[in-house]
Amino acid sequence: MQTPMFRAKSVYSSPTTKIVKIEGMVKEADIEPWSDLMAELSKSSTTELVLDFSSVGFLDPRAVNVLRQHITERMYLLNCSSLVRNMLQTTGLRRNVLD
């Protein structure tokens, strides 16, 4: 299996909030590890989870669909590029995108 073109690292954690920075690109070949990551992150429903997309250069439309399937009411997306923000808002994730 090829190494994914993205990585995720926890940059802040408290009893109520966790911030995870996503870096790189999520391409078609990365959908399986991306889906695994989103499933794992969505399980942390006891805290507010903020995904920092400031270092994401590309998000495949299938990756957006995976994100949409796993997002919870307590997950928020921060620092999205205009392209990524528009894709997310078009798929109904407007309330989860922080400007």
C-alpha positions as CSV (number, residue, x, y, z in Angstrom):
1,M,0.0,0.0,0.0
2,Q,1.3,3.4,-0.9
3,T,1.9,6.1,1.7
4,P,-0.9,8.6,1.8
5,M,-0.2,12.1,0.6
6,F,-1.6,13.6,3.7
7,R,-1.0,13.4,7.5
8,A,-2.9,14.4,10.6
9,K,-1.4,15.5,13.9
10,S,-2.9,16.6,17.1
11,V,-1.8,20.1,17.9
12,Y,-4.0,20.9,20.9
13,S,-6.0,18.8,23.3
14,S,-8.0,19.6,26.4
15,P,-10.9,17.9,28.2
16,T,-13.4,19.8,26.0
17,T,-11.6,20.5,22.7
18,K,-9.1,18.8,20.3
19,I,-7.5,20.4,17.3
20,V,-6.1,18.2,14.6
21,K,-4.0,19.7,11.8
22,I,-4.4,18.1,8.4
23,E,-1.5,18.6,6.0
24,G,-0.9,17.7,2.3
25,M,-3.3,16.5,-0.3
26,V,-6.1,13.9,-0.2
27,K,-6.1,12.3,-3.7
28,E,-8.2,9.4,-5.0
29,A,-5.5,6.9,-4.0
30,D,-5.8,8.2,-0.4
31,I,-9.5,7.6,0.1
32,E,-9.1,4.4,2.2
33,P,-6.7,5.9,4.7
34,W,-8.7,9.1,4.7
35,S,-11.9,7.2,5.5
36,D,-10.1,5.3,8.3
37,L,-8.9,8.6,9.8
38,M,-12.3,10.3,9.6
39,A,-14.0,7.2,11.2
40,E,-11.4,7.3,14.0
41,L,-11.8,11.1,14.6
42,S,-15.6,11.0,14.5
43,K,-15.5,8.6,17.5
44,S,-14.3,11.4,19.8
45,S,-17.8,12.7,20.3
46,T,-17.2,13.8,23.9
47,T,-15.1,16.7,22.8
48,E,-15.3,19.5,20.2
49,L,-13.1,18.5,17.3
50,V,-11.6,21.2,15.1
51,L,-9.9,20.0,11.9
52,D,-7.4,22.7,10.7
53,F,-7.2,22.6,6.9
54,S,-4.7,25.5,6.6
55,S,-2.0,23.1,5.1
56,V,-4.3,21.2,2.8
57,G,-3.5,21.8,-0.9
58,F,-6.1,19.5,-2.5
59,L,-9.1,17.6,-1.4
60,D,-10.5,15.1,-3.9
61,P,-14.4,15.2,-4.2
62,R,-14.5,11.7,-2.9
63,A,-12.6,12.8,0.2
64,V,-15.3,15.5,0.7
65,N,-18.0,12.8,0.5
66,V,-16.1,10.7,3.1
67,L,-15.8,13.7,5.4
68,R,-19.5,14.4,4.9
69,Q,-20.4,10.8,5.9
70,H,-18.3,11.0,9.1
71,I,-18.8,14.5,10.3
72,T,-20.6,15.0,13.6
73,E,-22.3,18.0,15.2
74,R,-19.2,18.5,17.3
75,M,-16.7,18.6,14.4
76,Y,-15.6,21.9,12.8
77,L,-13.4,22.7,9.8
78,L,-11.0,25.6,10.1
79,N,-8.7,27.6,7.7
80,C,-10.0,25.9,4.5
81,S,-8.8,27.3,1.2
82,S,-11.5,29.0,-0.9
83,L,-11.7,25.9,-3.2
84,V,-12.0,23.5,-0.3
85,R,-14.5,25.8,1.6
86,N,-16.7,26.0,-1.5
87,M,-16.7,22.3,-2.0
88,L,-17.6,21.7,1.6
89,Q,-20.4,24.3,1.7
90,T,-21.8,22.9,-1.6
91,T,-22.1,19.5,-0.1
92,G,-24.1,20.8,2.9
93,L,-21.3,21.3,5.5
94,R,-21.7,25.1,5.7
95,R,-22.5,25.1,9.4
96,N,-19.4,23.1,10.2
97,V,-17.0,25.4,8.3
98,L,-15.5,28.1,10.5
99,D,-14.5,31.3,8.7
